Amino acid sequence: MLIDIALDAMGSDKSPEPELRGAILACRQLPVRVHLVGPQDILRRGLKDMLGRERLPIEIVHASEHIAMDDKAAHAVRTKKDSSMRVGLKLVREKKVAGFFTAGNTGAAMATAKMVLGALPGVDRPALALIVPTMSGSPAILLDVGANVDCKPQNLEQFAVMGELYARSVLKISRPRVGVLSVGEEEGKGNDLTREAYALIKQLPLNFIGNVEGRDIYNGNCDVIVCDGFVGNVALKTSEGLTRLVREMLKASLTSTVTAQVGALLSRKAFNAFKRRLDPSEYGGAPLLGVRGVCIIGHGSSNDRAIMNGVRVAAEFAQAGINERIATEFSQRTPEPATTADSLGLPLQ
């Protein structure tokens, strides 16, 4: 059976071409039916040009508006009621699709998901969970990477619970190691937020290893790294810049030093393998944990392969039943209700 996934066709920087090509790749390689959400005339023409007479399980759902990257999230969510984001997330709420993927405005996607889907019981603020490669060969989860720039200790406590469930359910890590991202490994290190979060998470029935530092994001010593969205987003953007730097420097070094044809071929293969391991397009997108439905958010610069993998992640997330597991976990707890102001959060643009 095909898994139905809604795809925001107007989200990425160069939309809708990457979305159209990504939908085609997804339907050719994955057991999915993609519902492209956006202006139907533009999408129909684009699909006809790319597909010709080929028939794939792709449907078009009309949305007359879209939210641009430079739109203010709160204003756009209130005023653009027929945006491709809102229409796609309504399909999730109405259970017409199993999940939703967008490479659009992160803040708007998070705010729209909270408004349309709502938060799971017991979850004050949803969090973006990014899968990152590590030196051990196994991926790790970093959260939050941009949904909430201001957090309270109990928010990080909830992030730890959701991230640990995600690591067990999707990454198949039997006993994930959970750490708080701080400036030192000692329990007393960090600011008020990390110290108080440390005390809360320490009491949870998790494999908590304490504070971890920036280098632990990629060395494989921790499976779930918890932080507020401000720190997480800075770490994410810094990592992206460093990855590009390393790739370009390595490429330049190989080009200038390899002269033999056989050596050049072997080096090219090694470089391509290295590039794929660090390529963000292979990871698809970051799930928004803690909402009543599957919402995956990708990078604005996503290419067709990143879009395809975003659809894949949405399908895998839905199949794993992560939301149901999070709801079950928090139903066994008695959290304090969030205030109206706190529940809104402050998403990044």
Order of alpha helices (4+ residues) and beta strands (2+ residues): beta-alpha-beta-alpha-beta-alpha-alpha-beta-alpha-beta-beta-alpha-beta-alpha-beta-beta-alpha-alpha-beta-beta-alpha-alpha-alpha
